[in-house]
Amino acid sequence: MRIVHSILLASLATGAMSSCKKEEKLEPITNQAGNQNGAQPQIQAITRNAGSEKSFVFGNRKYITGFTQRSNNQDAYVICEENNVIIWSRYYDSSADDSRGEAIIADGNNLYVAFSCTGGNTSFKATSGAFQNSYGTGGGPKILYLTRMKAINGNIEGATFVGGKLNNGKTNTLRLEDGNIAPLSILPGGLLEVKATKAYDRSDGRLTPDIGPDEDCLISGGGWTGVFNAEMKLLNGNCTSEQ
């Protein structure tokens, strides 16, 4: 029996939550858009894992994302430094899910961070107008959680889930492009380009209509490029076959 692999396309209910597990209560600063307007930068104590960290320098500020193992789970964090002094820092996950900071990029006002989660995450939330409103069903496969933050304080202003889907309705893996050290790009107009890799399951894959050309999406394990606006709505998607 052949399994169909696709990129999910879902409409959003504002503030909808994912369906992702965790034990230790970390009580991080909330990351739900709308609850932090006007908030001053805050510094949360971070147990750093240098080996996991990715960074991006803009002007005299350095933005860092990574993850650390806390209790039985991995928790993603972001840190902003200026001249080696921490300006703000916070965890973005306190759920029972494993989350990681996978990539980061910034311009003058915006900070874009790609996190990953594996199902059961109650800290990550999509925002109004976003591409996908939740992780979906069937925890385990790693998918992306894309965010646009205020660079000045790390408040999330736009966020969406981006994952694959099997024909049984369960979520399938979509991860940042293998071997790409800069999978995020800021395009003119403040658009975000994301380069990703579809799950390799040796079954036919197909993108949902209006996301990309079907003929290039029949081979699982190929690439996918998506362009998102400030609200993390997908404007354009294109799938490429495995080389």
Helices and strands as residue ranges (DSSP letters): E 5-7, G 50-52, E 54-58, E 61-70, E 73-82, E 85-91, E 99-106, E 110-117, E 143-150, E 156-162, E 164-166, E 171-172, E 174-176, E 184-187, E 191-198, G 214-216, E 223-228, E 234-240
